[in-house]
């Protein structure tokens, strides 16, 4: 298959979305929104219900955490076998399973026994996580396949749905709980997800996500390689570590922000608003980050800036003990705003960078690779979301909130150093490549060294005019620019 010219790609990028693409955006956005609500819906009232059945904080804390742990373990498997199970089928089955589990979770109120209540809580959350993980993994892969020329912008826009769902979940759940008791929030949410499942079945085409730029190439090799093979690409490994550290900081504040803010005697409305701050900034910033990635701003550079922003935000929210200043509400607000922006920079750009790095590392630019990266992203996010609150609770009991922030500061500082070293190494490698190509170009002026049939049309091209599609495997980002846009992904 001959590589596409930059002009052809630019023309296609400017083309308006088809009706089917708009339908895909709406449906996948609904999946993101619903999956986020599944995670956060029960936060305001489940602990109280569990305590009424004799449950302890450790038990219901693990009920929350088991969702993320299951997603961490299962997401890579869903991504690896997505080309076999089919993107639409996986999306449809996953969302239906999550919907049914949401309804069943609402029926737990009928069990008066502590053992039955807690045991079934674990079982239902595990199955619900399997369904949500399958749906999200398929949704990520479909996004990358249906919008190959603006995947960063579309992915970031859809992340807004997830961010809004994560924020709205506790609010919606609390309102429905007041209106109809424990059962109503879960029945309503489950019914909405079932409706989304019906729309998926009737609106999305059966082969959605399978027609990619390299759809004629075999995907069996990628399926056999699996997530461990793709992690051998250094850039992808660093992206995964970055996602873990970002979601870990998010989980840290989801567990400890409320105890930290008690000192300010905030009303319930103000307290809810403080929780919304970071997520709202994430939702606002994500589309901008995606737009920048699609305009060939280095995703790794954006991740580095994001890591620094999360670090600064955590310094202010505490504030860090070595500052020697007293915590204030203003500092907390500013810190959460910066923290949310940093999360968007890290989470969005790492997904885009991982896809580009995998393709540059030799993986096919098709559904099998999108599935692997989607599963890896979801798994990394879930790992951080599980570790963050777990470590936060332990540290809070031992050393208090201010000293506990050293955990987030330490992980972000380590990630910043790792990414900075990688960027410097890549820059050095890129310069060597440029020097090598310059030497070859100089020799071509004497020996007429030309590249023949670059696009299968008998054209002649100087090597410095070749895009990344003509450069050796392992070099070049997915870009429409010539060598000036070259990035070495290793």
C-alpha positions in Angstrom: 0.0 0.0 0.0 1.6 3.3 -1.2 2.0 6.0 1.4 -0.4 8.9 1.2 0.9 12.3 0.3 0.8 15.1 2.8 -1.6 17.1 0.6 -4.0 14.2 0.5 -3.9 13.8 4.3 -4.4 17.5 4.9 -7.3 17.5 2.5 -9.0 14.6 4.3 -8.4 16.3 7.7 -10.2 19.4 6.6 -13.2 17.3 5.4 -16.3 17.6 7.4 -17.4 14.7 9.5 -20.0 12.3 8.0 -23.3 11.6 9.7 -21.9 8.2 10.8 -18.9 9.9 12.4 -21.1 12.3 14.3 -23.3 9.4 15.5 -20.1 7.6 16.6 -19.0 10.6 18.6 -22.4 10.8 20.4 -22.5 7.1 21.2 -18.9 6.8 22.3 -19.3 9.9 24.4 -22.3 8.3 26.1 -20.2 5.3 26.8 -17.5 7.4 28.4 -20.1 9.4 30.4 -21.9 6.3 31.6 -18.7 4.4 32.5 -17.5 7.3 34.6 -20.8 7.5 36.5 -20.5 3.7 37.2 -17.3 4.4 39.1 -18.4 7.4 41.1 -22.2 7.1 41.5 -22.3 5.4 44.9 -19.7 7.5 46.6 -22.0 9.7 48.6 -24.3 7.0 50.1 -22.8 3.5 49.8 -20.5 3.9 52.8 -23.4 4.7 55.0 -25.4 1.8 53.7 -22.5 -0.6 54.3 -22.0 0.7 57.8 -25.7 0.1 58.5 -25.1 -3.6 57.6 -22.1 -3.8 59.9 -19.4 -3.1 57.2 -16.2 -1.4 58.1 -14.3 1.4 56.3 -11.7 -1.1 55.1 -14.4 -3.3 53.6 -16.3 -0.7 51.7 -13.0 1.0 50.7 -12.0 -2.3 49.1 -15.4 -2.5 47.4 -14.5 0.8 45.7 -10.9 -0.3 45.0 -11.8 -3.7 43.5 -13.4 -1.9 40.5 -10.1 -0.3 39.5 -8.0 -3.4 40.3 -10.2 -5.6 38.1 -9.9 -3.0 35.3 -6.2 -3.0 35.6 -6.0 -6.7 35.2 -8.6 -7.1 32.5 -8.2 -4.1 30.2 -5.0 -5.4 28.4 -6.7 -8.7 27.7 -9.7 -7.0 26.2 -7.4 -4.8 24.1 -5.3 -7.7 22.9 -8.2 -9.8 21.7 -10.3 -6.9 20.4 -9.6 -7.8 16.7 -11.0 -11.3 17.4 -14.0 -10.4 19.5 -14.9 -7.4 17.3 -15.0 -3.8 18.5 -18.8 -3.3 18.2 -19.6 -6.6 19.9 -17.2 -5.9 22.7 -18.6 -2.4 23.2 -22.2 -3.6 23.1 -21.7 -6.6 25.5 -19.6 -4.6 27.9 -22.1 -1.7 28.3 -25.0 -4.2 28.8 -23.1 -6.1 31.5 -22.2 -2.8 33.3 -25.9 -1.7 33.0 -27.3 -5.0 34.5 -24.7 -4.9 37.3 -25.7 -1.3 38.2 -29.3 -2.4 38.6 -28.3 -5.5 40.7 -26.1 -3.3 42.9 -29.2 -1.3 43.8 -31.0 -4.5 45.0 -28.3 -5.1 47.6 -30.4 -3.1 50.1 -32.7 -6.1 50.4 -29.9 -8.2 52.0 -29.7 -7.6 55.8 -26.8 -10.0 56.4 -23.4 -8.4 56.6 -21.7 -11.3 54.9 -24.1 -11.4 52.0 -24.2 -7.7 51.5 -20.4 -7.3 51.4 -19.8 -10.5 49.5 -22.3 -9.6 46.8 -20.9 -6.1 46.6 -17.5 -7.4 45.7 -18.9 -9.9 43.2 -21.1 -7.4 41.4 -18.4 -4.7 41.3 -15.9 -7.1 39.8 -18.3 -8.1 37.0 -19.4 -4.5 36.5 -15.7 -3.5 36.1 -15.2 -6.2 33.5 -18.1 -4.8 31.5 -17.0 -1.2 31.9 -13.4 -2.1 31.0 -14.5 -4.0 27.9 -16.7 -1.1 26.8 -14.0 1.6 27.4 -11.3 -0.4 25.7 -13.4 -0.9 22.6 -14.5 2.8 22.7 -10.9 4.0 22.7 -10.0 1.7 19.8 -13.0 2.7 17.7 -12.1 6.4 18.3 -8.6 5.8 16.9 -9.9 3.8 14.0 -12.8 6.0 12.9 -10.9 9.3 13.2 -7.3 8.4 12.2 -6.5 12.0 11.1 -7.7 13.8 14.2 -7.6 11.1 16.8 -6.0 13.5 19.4 -8.8 16.1 19.2 -11.6 13.5 19.1 -10.1 11.5 22.0 -9.7 14.6 24.1 -13.2 15.8 23.3 -14.6 12.4 24.4 -12.6 12.6 27.6 -14.7 15.6 28.4 -17.7 13.2 28.6 -15.7 11.0 31.0 -14.7 14.0 33.1 -18.2 15.4 33.3 -19.5 11.9 34.2 -17.0 11.5 36.9 -18.0 14.8 38.4 -21.7 14.4 37.9 -21.9 10.9 39.2 -21.9 11.7 43.0 -24.2 14.7 42.4 -26.7 12.7 40.4 -26.4 9.8 42.8 -27.0 12.0 45.8 -30.0 13.7 44.3 -31.7 10.3 43.3 -30.9 8.8 46.7 -32.7 11.7 48.4 -35.6 11.3 46.0 -36.0 7.5 46.1 -33.7 5.8 48.5 -30.8 3.4 47.8 -32.4 1.6 44.9 -33.3 4.5 42.6 -29.8 5.8 41.6 -28.7 2.4 40.4 -31.9 1.5 38.6 -32.0 4.8 36.7 -28.3 4.6 35.8 -28.6 1.0 34.7 -31.6 1.8 32.6 -29.8 4.6 30.8 -26.8 2.4 30.1 -29.2 -0.3 28.6 -30.6 2.4 26.3 -27.0 3.3 25.2 -26.5 -0.5 24.5 -29.6 -0.5 22.3 -28.3 2.6 20.4 -24.9 0.9 19.9 -26.6 -2.2 18.4 -28.8 -0.3 15.9 -26.6 2.8 15.0 -23.0 1.6 14.8 -22.1 -0.5 11.7 -21.0 -4.1 12.3 -17.5 -3.4 11.0 -17.0 -0.1 12.9 -13.3 0.4 13.7 -12.1 -2.3 11.3 -11.5 -0.1 8.2 -8.2 1.5 9.0 -5.3 2.8 6.8 -3.7 -0.7 7.0 -6.8 -2.8 7.0 -5.4 -5.1 4.3 -2.5 -6.1 6.5 -2.7 -9.0 8.9 -3.3 -8.2 12.5 -2.6 -11.6 13.9 1.0 -10.7 14.7 0.0 -7.9 17.0 -2.6 -10.1 18.7 0.1 -12.7 19.4 2.6 -10.1 20.6 0.4 -8.7 23.3 0.8 -5.8 25.7 4.2 -7.0 27.0 5.7 -6.7 23.5 4.4 -3.2 23.0 5.8 -2.2 26.4 9.3 -3.0 25.1 9.1 0.2 23.2 10.6 2.7 25.6 8.3 5.6 24.7 5.2 3.5 25.3 6.5 2.3 28.6 7.2 5.8 29.8 3.7 6.9 28.6 2.2 4.1 30.8 4.2 5.1 33.8 3.1 8.7 33.3 -0.6 7.7 33.2 -0.2 5.7 36.4 1.4 8.6 38.2 -1.4 11.0 36.9 -4.3 8.8 37.9 -2.6 8.1 41.2 -2.5 11.8 42.1 -6.2 12.0 41.1 -7.0 9.1 43.4 -5.0 10.6 46.2 -7.2 13.7 46.3 -10.4 11.8 45.8 -9.6 10.0 49.1 -8.1 12.8 51.2 -9.4 16.2 49.9 -12.5 16.2 52.0 -10.6 15.5 55.3 -8.1 18.2 54.4 -10.8 20.8 53.7 -12.7 20.2 56.9 -10.5 22.8 58.6 -12.2 25.5 56.5 -15.7 24.7 57.7 -17.2 24.7 54.2 -20.8 24.3 53.4 -21.9 21.2 51.5 -22.2 23.3 48.3 -18.7 24.7 48.7 -17.3 21.3 49.5 -18.9 19.8 46.3 -17.5 22.7 44.3 -14.0 22.0 45.5 -14.3 18.4 44.2 -15.5 19.7 40.9 -12.6 22.1 40.4 -9.9 19.6 39.3 -12.3 17.6 37.1 -13.7 20.7 35.5 -10.3 22.0 34.6 -9.5 18.6 33.1 -12.7 18.7 31.0 -12.0 22.2 29.8 -8.3 21.6 29.0 -8.6 18.2 27.3 -9.9 19.4 23.9 -7.2 22.1 23.8 -4.5 19.5 24.5 -5.9 17.2 21.8 -6.0 20.1 19.3 -2.3 20.8 20.0 -1.3 17.2 19.5 -3.1 17.1 16.1 -1.1 20.3 15.2 2.1 18.3 15.8 3.0 19.8 19.1 5.2 17.1 20.8 2.9 14.9 23.1 6.0 14.1 25.2 6.7 17.8 25.7 3.1 18.3 26.8 3.3 15.4 29.2 6.4 16.9 30.7 4.7 20.2 31.2 1.7 18.4 32.7 3.9 16.6 35.1 5.3 19.9 36.3 1.8 21.3 36.6 0.6 18.5 38.8 3.7 18.9 41.0 3.1 22.6 41.4 -0.6 22.0 42.1 0.2 19.5 44.8 2.7 21.9 46.4 -0.1 24.5 46.8 -3.0 22.3 47.9 -1.1 21.0 51.0 0.8 23.2 51.1 4.0 21.2 51.1 5.5 21.2 54.7 8.8 22.6 53.6 7.0 25.9 52.5 6.4 26.7 56.1 3.1 28.4 55.4 -0.4 27.8 56.6 -3.0 26.1 54.5 -5.6 28.5 53.0 -8.7 28.0 50.9 -7.3 30.2 48.2 -4.1 28.1 47.9 -6.2 25.0 47.7 -8.4 26.4 44.9 -5.4 27.6 42.8 -3.6 24.3 43.4 -6.6 22.2 42.3 -7.0 24.3 39.1 -3.4 23.8 38.2 -3.6 20.1 39.1 -6.6 19.5 36.8 -4.9 21.2 33.9 -1.8 19.1 34.5 -3.9 15.9 34.5 -5.3 16.8 31.0 -1.8 17.4 29.7 -0.6 14.1 30.9 -3.5 11.7 30.2 -4.5 13.0 26.8 -1.0 13.4 25.3 0.2 10.1 26.6 -2.6 8.2 24.7 -1.7 9.9 21.5 2.0 9.5 22.0 1.6 5.8 22.8 -0.2 5.2 19.5 2.4 7.1 17.5 5.3 5.4 19.3 3.8 1.9 18.7 3.3 2.5 15.0 6.8 4.0 14.7 8.1 0.9 16.6 6.8 -1.5 13.9 3.3 -2.2 15.0 0.5 -2.1 12.4 -1.5 1.1 12.1 -4.8 -0.8 12.6 -7.4 -2.0 15.1 -5.1 -4.5 16.7 -2.6 -1.8 17.8 -5.4 0.6 18.8 -6.9 -2.1 21.0 -3.5 -2.9 22.6 -2.9 0.8 23.4 -6.5 1.3 24.6 -6.2 -1.6 26.9 -2.8 -0.4 28.2 -4.1 3.1 28.8 -7.2 1.9 30.7 -5.1 -0.6 32.7 -2.5 2.0 33.6 -5.1 4.5 34.6 -6.9 1.9 36.8 -3.6 0.9 38.4 -3.0 4.5 39.5 -6.6 5.0 40.6 -6.3 1.9 42.8 -2.9 2.6 44.3 -3.5 6.4 44.8 -6.4 6.1 47.4 -4.9 3.0 49.0 -1.6 4.7 49.7 -3.3 8.0 50.6 -5.4 6.4 53.3 -2.4 4.7 54.9 -0.2 7.8 54.8 -3.0 10.0 56.2 -3.4 7.7 59.2 0.3 7.7 59.8 1.6 11.2 59.0 -1.3 13.5 58.2 -2.3 15.2 54.9 0.6 17.7 54.5 3.3 15.0 54.9 1.3 12.5 52.8 1.6 14.9 49.8 5.2 13.9 49.6 4.0 10.7 47.9 2.5 12.7 45.0 5.4 15.1 44.9 7.9 12.3 44.8 6.1 10.3 42.1 5.7 13.4 39.9 9.3 14.4 40.4 10.5 11.0 39.4 8.3 11.0 36.2 9.5 14.5 35.3 13.2 13.4 35.5 12.5 10.3 33.5 10.6 12.1 30.7 13.2 14.9 30.6 16.1 12.4 30.2 14.1 10.6 27.5 13.4 13.8 25.6 17.1 14.9 25.8 18.2 11.4 24.6 15.6 11.5 21.7 16.8 15.0 20.7 20.3 13.8 20.6 19.3 10.8 18.5 17.3 13.0 16.2 20.3 15.3 15.6 22.4 12.3 14.7 19.8 11.2 12.2 19.6 14.7 10.7 23.3 14.8 10.3 23.3 11.4 8.7 20.6 12.4 6.2 22.5 15.6 5.5 25.6 13.7 4.6 23.6 11.4 2.3 22.0 14.5 0.7 25.4 16.1 0.1 26.7 12.9 -1.6 23.5 12.8 -3.7 24.5 16.1 -5.3 27.6 14.4 -6.7 26.4 10.9 -7.4 22.7 11.7 -8.1 21.5 9.5 -5.2 17.7 9.7 -5.6 14.8 7.8 -4.1 12.9 6.2 -7.0 9.2 5.5 -7.1 8.5 7.0 -3.7 4.8 6.8 -4.3 4.8 4.2 -7.0 4.5 6.8 -9.7 8.0 7.0 -11.0 8.7 10.1 -9.0 12.2 11.2 -7.9 12.7 12.7 -4.5 15.6 14.0 -2.5 15.9 12.1 0.8 15.5 15.3 2.9 12.1 15.8 1.2 10.9 12.4 2.3 8.2 12.3 5.0 8.4 10.0 7.9 6.5 7.3 6.0 9.6 6.9 3.8 12.1 6.9 6.6 13.4 3.7 8.2 11.2 1.8 10.8 11.4 3.2 14.3 11.8 6.8 13.3 9.3 9.5 12.7 6.0 10.5 14.2 2.6 10.3 12.6 2.8 13.7 11.0 2.1 15.3 7.6 5.2 17.3 7.7 8.7 16.5 6.2 11.8 16.0 8.2 11.3 19.2 10.2 8.6 17.3 12.0 10.7 14.3 12.7 10.5 12.7 16.1 12.4 9.7 17.2 10.3 7.4 19.4 12.7 4.5 20.0 
